Amino acid sequence: MSDPIEDAILQKLSALGPGKSIEPAEVAKALQPEQWQRMLPKVRAAALGMMRQGRLTITKKGKPVDPSAFKGVTRLRLPTPEETAAALAARPPADDEDDG
């Protein structure tokens, strides 16, 4: 089952050219035009999860941010192959222990 927030982020980004970015508020406004401010923290949380999976890049002043420590005005864009590889490499290894 797909996440409607993630779908909205990817839909907006896919309509843009390579390297183009959007504001998280654009996604929030598309999902809940009347109460977009209430949706904004959910959009940011979804974007952070997508960044940790290597599916999205969050930028500040055009530069990728550290997903563990950032705040302020940010933008969202599709990652470069290098950014995806770096995000996946930074993930903790899966616990492959088989107790069965």
C-alpha positions in Angstrom: 0.0 0.0 0.0 1.5 3.3 -1.0 1.7 6.4 1.1 -0.4 9.3 -0.4 2.2 11.9 0.8 5.1 10.1 -0.8 3.0 9.6 -4.0 2.3 13.4 -4.0 5.9 14.3 -3.6 7.0 11.9 -6.4 4.2 13.1 -8.7 5.2 16.8 -8.3 8.9 16.0 -8.8 8.3 13.8 -11.8 6.5 16.7 -13.5 9.6 18.8 -13.3 12.9 18.7 -15.2 16.0 16.9 -13.8 17.6 18.8 -10.9 14.5 20.9 -10.2 13.1 21.1 -6.7 9.9 21.9 -4.8 9.0 23.3 -1.5 7.4 20.9 1.1 4.6 23.4 1.4 3.6 22.8 -2.3 2.9 19.2 -1.5 1.0 20.1 1.7 -1.1 22.6 -0.2 -1.9 20.0 -2.9 -3.0 17.5 -0.3 -5.0 19.8 2.0 -5.5 23.3 0.5 -7.5 24.6 3.4 -5.3 23.3 6.2 -2.0 22.8 4.6 0.0 24.1 7.6 -1.3 21.1 9.6 -0.1 18.8 6.8 3.4 20.3 6.5 5.0 18.3 9.4 3.7 15.1 7.9 5.2 16.0 4.5 8.5 16.8 6.1 8.5 13.5 8.0 7.7 11.6 4.8 10.4 13.4 2.9 13.0 12.6 5.6 12.0 8.9 5.4 12.3 8.9 1.7 15.8 10.6 1.9 17.0 7.9 4.3 15.9 5.3 1.8 17.8 7.1 -1.0 14.6 8.0 -2.9 14.7 11.8 -2.3 17.1 14.6 -1.6 16.4 17.4 0.9 18.3 20.5 0.1 19.0 23.8 1.8 20.5 26.6 -0.3 20.9 24.1 -3.1 23.1 21.6 -1.1 21.9 18.3 0.4 21.3 18.4 4.1 22.4 15.9 6.8 19.2 13.9 7.5 20.0 13.7 11.2 20.5 17.4 11.8 18.8 20.1 9.8 16.1 22.7 10.2 14.8 25.8 8.5 13.7 26.3 4.9 14.3 23.3 2.7 13.5 22.0 -0.8 12.9 18.5 -2.2 14.3 17.0 -5.3 15.0 13.6 -6.9 18.4 12.3 -5.9 21.4 11.9 -8.1 22.7 8.3 -8.4 25.6 9.3 -6.1 23.2 10.7 -3.5 21.1 7.5 -3.6 24.2 5.4 -3.1 25.4 7.5 -0.2 22.0 7.4 1.5 21.9 3.6 1.2 25.5 3.2 2.4 24.7 5.3 5.5 21.8 3.0 6.5 22.5 0.6 9.4 23.0 -3.0 8.2 20.0 -5.2 8.4 20.0 -7.7 11.2 20.4 -11.0 9.3 20.4 -13.3 12.3 18.2 -16.4 11.8 17.0 -17.7 15.2 14.8 -20.3 13.6 
